[in-house]
Amino acid sequence: MPKILADFMGYSFYFYSNENDEPVHVHVSKGNPSSSSAKFWIKRDSVELEHNNAQIPQKDLKRIYNYICINRQKIVFAWYQFFGF
């Protein structure tokens, strides 16, 4: 079951509960969580798009990327709270 973090520009940002063995990342999809999502790795000094299976338009991806960069600390904190680290 996904944990929804935020809604930005109609896109949901969320974690999946069975992915705690992966590095910190967030899924993004239009509307509700979906298996077809974009996935962003959130690293110490960067944010990287892993894939865009949701086929989010490039213009929106740039805004989403910037949103994640600005809110990186909140997202990482939510990750560790969610997975109990």
Backbone as JSON, one array per atom type, in Angstrom:
{
  "sequence": "MPKILADFMGYSFYFYSNENDEPVHVHVSKGNPSSSSAKFWIKRDSVELEHNNAQIPQKDLKRIYNYICINRQKIVFAWYQFFGF",
  "N": [[0.84, -1.17, 0.0], [0.66, 2.17, -0.92], [2.19, 5.08, 0.54], [1.07, 8.2, 0.62], [2.58, 11.28, 0.13], [2.43, 13.94, -0.78], [0.67, 16.33, -2.83], [1.11, 17.84, -5.84], [0.64, 20.07, -8.38], [-1.35, 18.38, -9.31], [-0.14, 15.94, -9.28], [0.69, 12.97, -7.54], [2.86, 12.19, -4.86], [4.68, 9.58, -3.56], [5.51, 6.69, -1.45], [6.2, 3.19, -1.69], [5.32, 0.53, 0.43], [6.8, -1.82, 0.38], [9.4, -1.33, -0.4], [11.61, -0.76, 1.17], [14.14, -1.78, 1.12], [15.54, -0.54, -0.81], [17.47, 2.34, -1.92], [16.74, 5.73, -0.76], [13.9, 7.04, -2.28], [11.29, 8.44, -4.36], [8.06, 8.0, -5.71], [6.14, 9.24, -8.45], [3.07, 10.16, -9.83], [0.37, 11.03, -12.03], [-2.56, 12.12, -10.52], [-3.95, 9.49, -8.72], [-1.86, 7.1, -6.89], [0.06, 4.86, -8.91], [1.09, 1.94, -10.73], [2.45, 2.64, -12.95], [4.64, 4.91, -12.86], [6.73, 7.81, -12.31], [10.06, 7.66, -11.12], [12.17, 8.89, -8.67], [15.41, 9.02, -7.5], [16.7, 9.97, -4.4], [19.44, 11.36, -3.45], [22.36, 12.05, -1.41], [23.56, 14.46, -2.35], [22.14, 15.06, -4.6], [19.33, 14.78, -6.88], [17.89, 12.34, -8.84], [16.36, 11.3, -11.82], [15.1, 8.17, -12.14], [13.38, 6.62, -13.75], [10.73, 7.23, -16.12], [8.12, 5.99, -16.27], [5.52, 6.78, -16.18], [5.21, 8.53, -18.16], [5.3, 11.33, -17.93], [5.03, 14.64, -19.01], [7.87, 16.5, -20.23], [8.07, 19.21, -19.43], [6.53, 19.24, -17.07], [7.98, 17.35, -15.6], [10.33, 18.74, -15.07], [9.43, 20.74, -13.32], [8.5, 19.11, -11.24], [10.89, 17.85, -10.5], [12.28, 20.11, -9.51], [10.59, 20.72, -7.35], [10.98, 18.45, -5.76], [13.71, 18.76, -5.18], [13.66, 21.13, -3.65], [12.14, 20.26, -1.49], [13.55, 18.15, -0.46], [14.7, 17.44, 2.1], [12.41, 17.14, 3.72], [11.16, 15.02, 2.41], [13.04, 12.94, 2.67], [13.1, 12.75, 5.46], [10.44, 11.9, 5.9], [10.6, 9.43, 4.6], [12.35, 7.95, 6.29], [10.84, 7.99, 8.64], [8.54, 6.6, 7.78], [9.54, 4.06, 7.11], [10.65, 3.33, 9.47], [13.32, 3.74, 10.29]],
  "CA": [[0.0, 0.0, 0.0], [1.51, 3.36, -0.96], [2.06, 6.16, 1.5], [1.05, 9.44, -0.14], [3.26, 12.36, 0.83], [2.06, 15.29, -1.21], [0.01, 16.52, -4.12], [1.67, 19.04, -6.44], [0.23, 20.18, -9.79], [-2.18, 17.23, -9.65], [0.68, 14.73, -9.21], [0.88, 12.39, -6.21], [4.21, 11.78, -4.49], [4.42, 8.5, -2.61], [6.41, 5.55, -1.24], [5.58, 1.87, -1.57], [5.75, -0.05, 1.7], [7.69, -2.98, 0.19], [10.64, -0.9, -1.05], [12.55, -0.24, 2.16], [15.49, -2.3, 0.88], [16.13, 0.3, -1.85], [17.84, 3.69, -1.44], [15.64, 6.68, -0.65], [13.34, 7.48, -3.56], [9.87, 8.78, -4.34], [7.32, 7.77, -6.95], [5.26, 10.34, -8.82], [2.15, 9.87, -10.93], [-0.77, 11.96, -12.14], [-3.72, 11.63, -9.78], [-3.71, 8.47, -7.7], [-0.69, 6.24, -7.09], [-0.08, 3.93, -10.02], [2.3, 1.16, -11.03], [3.13, 3.42, -13.98], [5.02, 6.16, -12.2], [8.12, 8.26, -12.44], [10.78, 7.34, -9.89], [13.31, 9.77, -8.45], [16.34, 8.69, -6.42], [17.06, 11.14, -3.62], [20.77, 11.09, -2.93], [22.88, 13.06, -0.48], [23.83, 15.73, -3.01], [21.45, 15.18, -5.89], [18.09, 14.09, -7.16], [18.05, 11.78, -10.18], [15.22, 10.58, -12.38], [15.43, 6.78, -12.45], [12.6, 6.3, -14.94], [9.5, 7.98, -16.29], [7.12, 5.05, -16.81], [4.24, 7.48, -16.21], [5.25, 9.38, -19.35], [5.02, 12.7, -17.53], [5.66, 15.57, -19.96], [9.15, 17.06, -19.82], [7.84, 20.47, -18.74], [6.09, 18.89, -15.72], [9.1, 16.67, -14.93], [11.27, 19.77, -14.58], [8.8, 21.35, -12.13], [8.49, 18.07, -10.2], [12.28, 17.74, -10.07], [12.56, 21.27, -8.66], [9.81, 20.54, -6.12], [11.67, 17.44, -4.95], [14.96, 19.37, -4.69], [13.32, 22.08, -2.6], [11.55, 19.54, -0.35], [14.35, 16.93, -0.27], [14.84, 17.09, 3.51], [11.11, 16.65, 4.19], [10.9, 13.71, 1.81], [13.95, 11.99, 3.31], [12.6, 12.57, 6.83], [9.23, 11.09, 5.79], [11.05, 8.07, 4.25], [12.87, 7.28, 7.49], [9.71, 7.78, 9.55], [7.66, 5.58, 7.21], [10.17, 2.74, 7.15], [11.08, 3.06, 10.84], [14.78, 3.74, 10.45]],
  "C": [[0.89, 1.25, 0.0], [1.18, 4.35, 0.14], [2.16, 7.46, 0.72], [1.62, 10.57, 0.7], [2.69, 13.73, 0.48], [1.29, 15.21, -2.52], [0.52, 17.86, -4.65], [1.31, 19.03, -7.92], [-0.62, 18.99, -10.23], [-1.42, 15.91, -9.66], [0.79, 14.28, -7.75], [2.33, 11.96, -6.05], [4.05, 10.73, -3.4], [5.55, 7.49, -2.54], [5.57, 4.28, -1.32], [6.16, 1.18, -0.35], [6.71, -1.23, 1.55], [9.03, -2.61, -0.43], [11.67, -0.34, -0.08], [13.95, -0.8, 2.0], [16.2, -1.53, -0.24], [16.59, 1.63, -1.23], [16.62, 4.61, -1.43], [15.2, 7.13, -2.05], [11.86, 7.79, -3.37], [9.3, 8.49, -5.72], [6.39, 8.95, -7.18], [4.37, 9.89, -9.96], [1.01, 10.88, -10.9], [-1.95, 11.35, -11.41], [-3.32, 10.64, -8.71], [-2.42, 7.7, -7.95], [-0.96, 5.17, -8.15], [1.22, 3.14, -10.2], [3.09, 1.79, -12.17], [3.45, 4.79, -13.4], [6.39, 6.59, -12.68], [8.78, 7.96, -11.1], [12.03, 8.2, -9.81], [14.13, 9.25, -7.27], [16.68, 10.0, -5.71], [18.36, 10.82, -2.9], [21.23, 12.23, -2.04], [23.0, 14.43, -1.15], [23.08, 15.93, -4.32], [20.1, 14.47, -5.87], [18.2, 13.62, -8.6], [16.78, 11.06, -10.6], [15.68, 9.18, -12.76], [14.69, 6.34, -13.71], [11.34, 7.15, -14.96], [8.46, 7.07, -16.94], [5.73, 5.67, -16.88], [4.12, 8.37, -17.45], [4.79, 10.81, -19.03], [5.72, 13.63, -18.52], [6.91, 16.24, -19.37], [9.0, 18.34, -19.01], [7.42, 20.21, -17.28], [7.21, 18.21, -14.94], [10.07, 17.68, -14.34], [10.72, 20.42, -13.32], [8.79, 20.36, -10.96], [9.89, 17.9, -9.63], [12.64, 18.9, -9.12], [11.83, 21.18, -7.33], [10.51, 19.55, -5.19], [12.96, 18.02, -4.38], [14.68, 20.31, -3.52], [12.85, 21.37, -1.33], [12.32, 18.26, 0.0], [14.42, 16.51, 1.2], [13.53, 16.54, 4.08], [10.82, 15.25, 3.67], [11.77, 12.65, 2.46], [13.49, 11.71, 4.74], [11.37, 11.67, 6.83], [9.58, 9.63, 5.46], [11.49, 7.32, 5.51], [11.77, 7.07, 8.54], [8.85, 6.62, 9.06], [8.24, 4.18, 7.35], [10.77, 2.41, 8.53], [12.58, 2.96, 11.05], [15.2, 4.76, 11.47]]
}
